[in-house]
């Protein structure tokens, strides 16, 4: 018995020593972690201050810019905005680089924490905690591929899988999308910060709050396309210009690549969102916006105009752009300014957005300068010699309301 008691005492002392060492290590790591967080907070405050100063400068310039309502004045102001956009982009890019560096530091610290306890179940191919089976073949496919673990997810991740199942998307496509785009339940958290707006078919659009960064706008736009798992273009009424492109990993990659090519669009959207404009993400993987100031109103003509990844609706001097966007989405139709008042027209919104997304592809292929010059030259050719504008034909004349 004394020998057994001595062994128990030695084991207890050894366990206590291990616990003390773990505690000391954890305290040291906690201090390092807190330092990283303080540094990140300080850097974000400085970046925010620089962006606020630029916003005030742009507002002041817009208020006093000479001859802004003339073509020459508008072009000069656009050149001014281009320069400011570069400054904004630099601030945002620097902040993103700083965030990535600090995230790497946090990840390195996390790996040094002493861990203990039991391993949780719910790994690839394993039952969920509590013995529950995965609720769908999509969830099971993701688990089998090692892309999902733990309890069954809820929220927009669950809605994504339900949308895919309802639309008949093959489970292997969902697996490929999750693998290629690194989709986890946390990937949809950017949408949880935004107000969801439904169209008549139940598709989700998201109203972007003021202050949302360009990077968050871009991510939310891609995640909106992923979430909806389809655009309903093929089911839209009337004779369409194109066959519907199936929802797939390849299509998600195409949209992500187009976003990279049109990256400056999201900086421009941020600037307009700060000065009275509002935007919604769309199931087509682009932004639809409405100007709230006379500056932003200059950027929409006819039934609306696409710049990069932004489709600007042509409704001037809207008193409440956010509410107007809710109304447009809820109606399922296109709207524009008629006689100084917003009016709903008969064009199906799914078809109009398909048309505008093809314009967005044109911007990605040609770049800002190339697209601007080529479109103006084509418009001049049509005005002088007649015929059909090639860019509108390429985007779909019937879908865009030209036929």
C-alpha positions as CSV (number, residue, x, y, z in Angstrom):
1,X,0.0,0.0,0.0
2,X,2.7,2.6,0.8
3,X,4.4,1.8,-2.6
4,X,1.0,2.4,-4.3
5,X,0.4,5.7,-2.5
6,X,3.9,6.8,-3.4
7,X,3.3,6.0,-7.1
8,X,0.0,8.0,-7.0
9,X,1.8,10.9,-5.4
10,X,4.6,10.9,-8.0
11,X,2.0,10.8,-10.8
12,X,0.0,13.6,-9.3
13,X,3.2,15.8,-9.0
14,X,4.1,15.0,-12.6
15,X,0.6,15.9,-13.8
16,X,0.8,19.1,-11.8
17,X,4.1,20.0,-13.3
18,X,2.8,19.5,-16.8
19,X,-0.3,21.6,-16.0
20,X,1.9,24.4,-14.6
21,X,4.0,24.4,-17.8
22,X,0.9,24.4,-20.0
23,X,-0.5,27.3,-18.1
24,X,2.7,29.3,-18.3
25,X,2.9,28.7,-22.1
26,X,-0.7,29.7,-22.5
27,X,-0.2,32.9,-20.6
28,X,2.8,33.8,-22.8
29,X,0.9,33.0,-26.0
30,X,-2.2,35.0,-24.8
31,X,0.0,38.1,-24.3
32,X,1.4,37.7,-27.8
33,X,-2.1,37.2,-29.2
34,X,-3.4,40.3,-27.5
35,X,-0.4,42.3,-28.9
36,X,-1.3,41.2,-32.4
37,X,-5.0,42.2,-31.9
38,X,-4.0,45.6,-30.6
39,X,-1.7,46.2,-33.5
40,X,-4.4,45.2,-36.0
41,X,-6.9,47.5,-34.3
42,X,-4.5,50.4,-34.4
43,X,-3.7,49.8,-38.1
44,X,-7.4,49.6,-39.0
45,X,-8.1,52.8,-37.2
46,X,-5.4,54.6,-39.1
47,X,-6.6,53.1,-42.4
48,X,-10.2,54.2,-41.6
49,X,-9.0,57.7,-40.8
50,X,-7.3,57.9,-44.2
51,X,-10.4,56.7,-46.0
52,X,-12.6,59.1,-44.1
53,X,-10.3,61.9,-45.1
54,X,-10.5,60.9,-48.7
55,X,-14.3,60.7,-48.5
56,X,-14.5,64.2,-47.1
57,X,-12.2,65.4,-49.9
58,X,-14.3,63.8,-52.6
59,X,-17.5,65.2,-51.2
60,X,-16.0,68.7,-51.1
61,X,-14.7,68.4,-54.6
62,X,-18.2,67.2,-55.9
63,X,-19.8,70.2,-54.2
64,X,-17.6,72.8,-55.8
65,X,-16.5,71.2,-59.1
66,X,-17.0,73.6,-62.0
67,X,-19.3,72.7,-64.9
68,X,-20.0,69.2,-63.6
69,X,-23.2,69.1,-65.6
70,X,-21.3,69.5,-68.9
71,X,-19.5,66.6,-70.7
72,X,-16.1,68.3,-70.3
73,X,-16.6,68.9,-66.6
74,X,-17.9,65.3,-66.1
75,X,-14.8,63.9,-67.8
76,X,-12.5,66.0,-65.7
77,X,-14.3,64.9,-62.6
78,X,-14.1,61.3,-63.7
79,X,-10.3,61.7,-64.1
80,X,-10.1,63.2,-60.6
81,X,-12.1,60.2,-59.2
82,X,-9.8,57.8,-61.0
83,X,-6.9,59.3,-59.2
84,X,-8.7,59.1,-55.8
85,X,-9.7,55.5,-56.6
86,X,-6.0,54.6,-56.9
87,X,-5.3,56.1,-53.5
88,X,-8.3,54.2,-52.0
89,X,-7.1,51.0,-53.6
90,X,-3.6,51.4,-52.2
91,X,-5.0,52.0,-48.7
92,X,-7.2,48.9,-49.0
93,X,-4.5,46.8,-50.4
94,X,-2.1,47.8,-47.7
95,X,-4.7,46.9,-45.1
96,X,-5.3,43.6,-46.7
97,X,-1.6,42.8,-46.7
98,X,-1.3,43.8,-43.0
99,X,-4.3,41.6,-42.2
100,X,-2.8,38.6,-44.0
101,X,0.5,39.1,-42.1
102,X,-1.2,39.2,-38.8
103,X,-3.4,36.2,-39.6
104,X,-0.2,34.2,-40.3
105,X,1.1,35.3,-37.0
106,X,-2.1,34.2,-35.2
107,X,-2.1,30.9,-37.1
108,X,1.5,30.3,-35.9
109,X,0.6,31.1,-32.3
110,X,-2.5,28.8,-32.5
111,X,-0.3,25.8,-33.4
112,X,1.8,26.4,-30.2
113,X,-1.1,26.2,-27.7
114,X,-0.9,23.1,-25.6
115,X,-4.1,21.1,-26.2
116,X,-5.8,18.4,-24.3
117,X,-9.1,16.6,-24.1
118,X,-11.0,14.2,-26.2
119,X,-11.2,14.2,-30.0
120,X,-14.6,15.2,-31.4
121,X,-16.3,12.9,-33.9
122,X,-17.9,14.0,-37.1
123,X,-14.9,13.7,-39.4
124,X,-15.0,12.5,-43.0
125,X,-17.4,9.7,-43.3
126,X,-18.0,9.5,-39.5
127,X,-21.4,10.0,-37.7
128,X,-22.1,13.4,-36.3
129,X,-21.9,14.0,-32.6
130,X,-24.9,12.4,-30.9
131,X,-25.1,9.7,-33.6
132,X,-27.1,11.8,-36.1
133,X,-26.6,10.9,-39.8
134,X,-25.9,13.7,-42.4
135,X,-29.2,15.2,-43.6
136,X,-28.5,15.0,-47.3
137,X,-26.4,13.4,-49.9
138,X,-24.7,16.8,-50.5
139,X,-23.6,17.0,-46.9
140,X,-22.4,13.4,-46.9
141,X,-20.5,14.1,-50.1
142,X,-18.8,17.1,-48.5
143,X,-17.9,15.0,-45.4
144,X,-16.6,12.1,-47.4
145,X,-14.3,14.6,-49.3
146,X,-13.0,16.0,-46.0
147,X,-14.5,19.4,-46.6
148,X,-17.0,19.4,-43.7
149,X,-16.9,18.1,-40.1
150,X,-18.7,18.6,-36.9
151,X,-22.4,19.2,-36.4
152,X,-24.7,19.8,-39.4
153,X,-24.3,23.4,-40.4
154,X,-27.2,25.8,-40.5
155,X,-27.7,29.3,-41.9
156,X,-26.7,30.2,-45.4
157,X,-24.4,27.1,-45.8
158,X,-27.5,24.9,-45.2
159,X,-29.5,27.1,-47.6
160,X,-26.8,26.7,-50.2
161,X,-27.1,22.9,-50.1
162,X,-30.9,23.1,-50.1
163,X,-30.8,25.4,-53.2
164,X,-28.4,23.0,-54.9
165,X,-30.6,20.0,-54.2
166,X,-33.8,21.9,-55.3
167,X,-32.1,22.8,-58.6
168,X,-30.7,19.4,-59.2
169,X,-27.0,20.4,-59.1
170,X,-24.9,17.2,-59.0
171,X,-23.3,16.7,-55.5
172,X,-19.9,16.4,-57.1
173,X,-20.2,20.0,-58.4
174,X,-20.8,21.2,-54.9
175,X,-17.8,19.3,-53.7
176,X,-15.6,20.8,-56.5
177,X,-16.9,24.3,-55.6
178,X,-16.2,23.9,-51.9
179,X,-12.7,22.5,-52.6
180,X,-11.7,25.1,-55.2
181,X,-13.1,28.1,-53.4
182,X,-12.3,26.9,-49.9
183,X,-16.0,27.1,-48.9
184,X,-16.8,26.5,-45.2
185,X,-19.8,27.5,-43.1
186,X,-17.8,30.6,-42.1
187,X,-17.5,31.6,-45.8
188,X,-21.1,32.8,-45.7
189,X,-20.6,35.0,-42.6
190,X,-20.0,38.1,-44.9
191,X,-23.7,37.7,-46.0
192,X,-25.0,37.5,-42.4
193,X,-23.9,41.2,-41.9
194,X,-26.2,42.3,-44.8
195,X,-30.0,42.6,-45.3
196,X,-31.3,39.8,-47.5
197,X,-33.9,40.8,-50.2
198,X,-35.9,38.1,-52.1
199,X,-37.1,38.3,-55.7
200,X,-40.4,36.7,-56.8
201,X,-38.7,33.4,-57.4
202,X,-37.1,33.3,-54.0
203,X,-33.5,34.1,-55.0
204,X,-31.4,36.1,-52.5
205,X,-30.0,39.5,-53.1
206,X,-28.1,41.3,-50.3
207,X,-28.1,45.1,-49.6
208,X,-24.6,46.3,-48.8
209,X,-24.3,48.5,-45.7
210,X,-22.4,51.8,-45.8
211,X,-18.8,51.2,-44.7
212,X,-18.5,47.8,-46.2
213,X,-15.0,47.4,-47.6
214,X,-14.3,46.7,-51.3
215,X,-12.9,43.3,-50.4
216,X,-16.1,42.4,-48.4
217,X,-18.2,43.7,-51.3
218,X,-16.4,41.4,-53.7
219,X,-16.6,38.4,-51.5
220,X,-20.3,39.0,-50.8
221,X,-21.0,39.2,-54.5
222,X,-19.3,35.9,-55.3
223,X,-20.9,34.2,-52.3
224,X,-24.4,35.4,-53.5
225,X,-23.8,33.6,-56.8
226,X,-22.6,30.5,-54.9
227,X,-25.6,30.6,-52.5
228,X,-28.3,30.8,-55.1
229,X,-26.9,27.9,-57.1
230,X,-28.5,29.3,-60.3
231,X,-29.8,32.5,-61.9
232,X,-33.3,31.4,-63.4
233,X,-32.3,32.9,-66.7
234,X,-33.3,29.8,-68.5
235,X,-36.8,29.8,-66.9
236,X,-37.4,33.5,-67.6
237,X,-40.3,34.3,-69.9
238,X,-39.9,35.1,-73.6
239,X,-37.4,34.2,-76.3
240,X,-33.9,34.6,-74.9
241,X,-30.7,35.3,-76.7
242,X,-28.6,32.5,-75.2
243,X,-28.9,29.1,-73.6
244,X,-28.5,29.1,-69.8
245,X,-25.0,28.2,-68.6
246,X,-25.3,25.5,-65.9
247,X,-24.3,26.3,-62.3
248,X,-20.9,24.6,-61.8
249,X,-17.4,24.9,-60.4
250,X,-16.2,26.1,-63.7
251,X,-18.8,28.9,-63.8
252,X,-17.9,29.9,-60.2
253,X,-14.2,30.1,-61.3
254,X,-15.1,32.2,-64.3
255,X,-17.0,34.7,-62.2
256,X,-14.1,34.8,-59.7
257,X,-11.6,35.5,-62.5
258,X,-13.9,38.2,-63.9
259,X,-14.0,39.8,-60.5
260,X,-10.2,39.9,-60.4
261,X,-10.1,41.5,-63.8
262,X,-12.7,44.1,-62.7
263,X,-11.3,44.6,-59.2
264,X,-11.4,48.4,-59.4
265,X,-15.2,48.2,-59.6
266,X,-15.5,47.4,-56.0
267,X,-13.4,50.4,-54.9
268,X,-15.6,52.6,-57.1
269,X,-18.7,51.0,-55.5
270,X,-17.2,51.6,-52.0
271,X,-16.7,55.3,-52.9
272,X,-20.3,55.7,-54.2
273,X,-21.7,53.7,-51.2
274,X,-20.0,56.3,-49.0
275,X,-21.5,59.3,-50.8
276,X,-25.2,58.3,-50.9
277,X,-25.3,55.5,-53.4
278,X,-26.5,51.9,-52.5
279,X,-25.8,48.5,-53.9
280,X,-27.2,45.0,-53.8
281,X,-25.4,41.8,-54.7
282,X,-27.2,39.7,-57.3
283,X,-27.5,36.0,-58.2
284,X,-25.5,36.7,-61.3
285,X,-22.3,37.5,-59.4
286,X,-22.2,41.3,-60.0
287,X,-23.5,44.4,-58.2
288,X,-26.6,46.4,-59.0
289,X,-26.5,50.0,-57.8
290,X,-28.4,53.2,-57.6
291,X,-26.9,56.7,-57.2
292,X,-28.0,58.9,-54.4
293,X,-26.1,62.0,-55.5
294,X,-25.8,64.0,-58.7
295,X,-22.3,62.7,-59.1
296,X,-23.3,59.1,-59.0
297,X,-26.3,59.8,-61.2
298,X,-23.9,60.8,-64.0
299,X,-22.9,57.2,-64.3
300,X,-26.2,55.7,-65.5
301,X,-27.8,56.3,-68.9
302,X,-30.8,54.9,-70.8
303,X,-32.1,51.8,-69.0
304,X,-28.9,51.5,-67.0
305,X,-25.2,51.3,-67.5
306,X,-22.6,48.6,-66.6
307,X,-19.1,49.6,-65.5
308,X,-16.9,46.6,-64.7
309,X,-18.8,44.5,-62.2
310,X,-21.4,47.3,-61.4
311,X,-24.8,47.7,-63.1
312,X,-26.0,51.2,-62.3
313,X,-29.8,51.6,-62.6
314,X,-30.8,54.8,-64.3
315,X,-33.0,56.5,-61.7
316,X,-31.8,60.0,-61.0
317,X,-32.0,61.8,-57.6
318,X,-33.5,58.9,-55.7
319,X,-34.4,60.0,-52.2
320,X,-34.0,56.5,-50.8
321,X,-31.8,54.3,-53.0
322,X,-31.9,51.4,-50.6
323,X,-35.7,51.2,-50.7
324,X,-35.8,51.7,-54.4
325,X,-33.4,48.7,-54.8
326,X,-35.7,46.6,-52.6
327,X,-38.6,47.5,-54.8
328,X,-36.7,46.6,-58.0
329,X,-35.7,43.2,-56.6
330,X,-39.1,42.5,-55.2
331,X,-40.8,43.3,-58.5
332,X,-38.7,41.0,-60.6
333,X,-38.5,43.6,-63.4
334,X,-36.2,46.3,-64.6
335,X,-36.8,50.0,-63.6
336,X,-35.6,53.3,-64.9
337,X,-36.3,57.0,-64.9
338,X,-39.4,58.1,-67.0
339,X,-40.2,61.7,-67.0
340,X,-38.3,62.3,-63.8
341,X,-40.0,59.5,-61.9
342,X,-38.9,55.8,-61.3
343,X,-41.1,53.4,-63.4
344,X,-41.3,49.7,-63.6
345,X,-41.0,48.3,-67.1
346,X,-41.8,44.9,-68.5
347,X,-38.2,43.6,-68.9
348,X,-37.6,40.5,-66.8
349,X,-34.9,41.3,-64.2
350,X,-33.2,37.9,-64.6
351,X,-32.7,38.5,-68.3
352,X,-31.6,42.1,-67.8
353,X,-29.0,41.0,-65.3
354,X,-27.8,38.2,-67.7
355,X,-27.4,41.0,-70.4
356,X,-25.4,43.2,-68.0
357,X,-23.2,40.4,-66.8
358,X,-22.1,39.8,-70.4
359,X,-21.2,43.5,-70.5
360,X,-19.2,42.9,-67.4
361,X,-17.3,40.1,-69.2
362,X,-16.5,42.6,-72.0
363,X,-15.0,45.0,-69.4
364,X,-12.9,42.2,-68.0
365,X,-11.6,41.3,-71.5
366,X,-10.8,44.8,-72.7
367,X,-10.0,46.6,-69.4
368,X,-11.4,50.0,-68.4
369,X,-9.5,52.1,-71.0
370,X,-10.0,49.6,-73.8
371,X,-13.7,49.1,-73.1
372,X,-14.4,52.8,-72.8
373,X,-12.7,53.7,-76.1
374,X,-14.1,50.7,-78.0
375,X,-17.7,51.3,-76.9
376,X,-17.6,55.0,-77.6
377,X,-16.2,54.3,-81.1
378,X,-18.9,51.7,-81.8
379,X,-21.6,54.1,-80.6
380,X,-20.3,56.8,-82.9
381,X,-20.2,54.3,-85.8
382,X,-23.8,53.3,-85.3
383,X,-24.9,57.0,-85.0
384,X,-23.2,57.9,-88.2
385,X,-23.7,54.8,-90.4
386,X,-26.6,53.0,-88.6
387,X,-26.7,49.3,-87.8
388,X,-26.4,47.4,-84.6
389,X,-24.1,48.1,-81.7
390,X,-21.7,45.1,-81.5
391,X,-21.4,45.3,-77.7
392,X,-25.2,45.2,-77.2
393,X,-25.6,42.4,-79.7
394,X,-22.9,40.4,-77.9
395,X,-24.7,41.0,-74.6
396,X,-28.1,40.0,-76.1
397,X,-30.4,42.4,-77.8
398,X,-33.7,40.8,-76.7
399,X,-32.5,40.3,-73.1
400,X,-31.4,44.0,-73.0
401,X,-34.7,45.2,-74.4
402,X,-33.3,46.4,-77.7
403,X,-35.7,44.1,-79.6
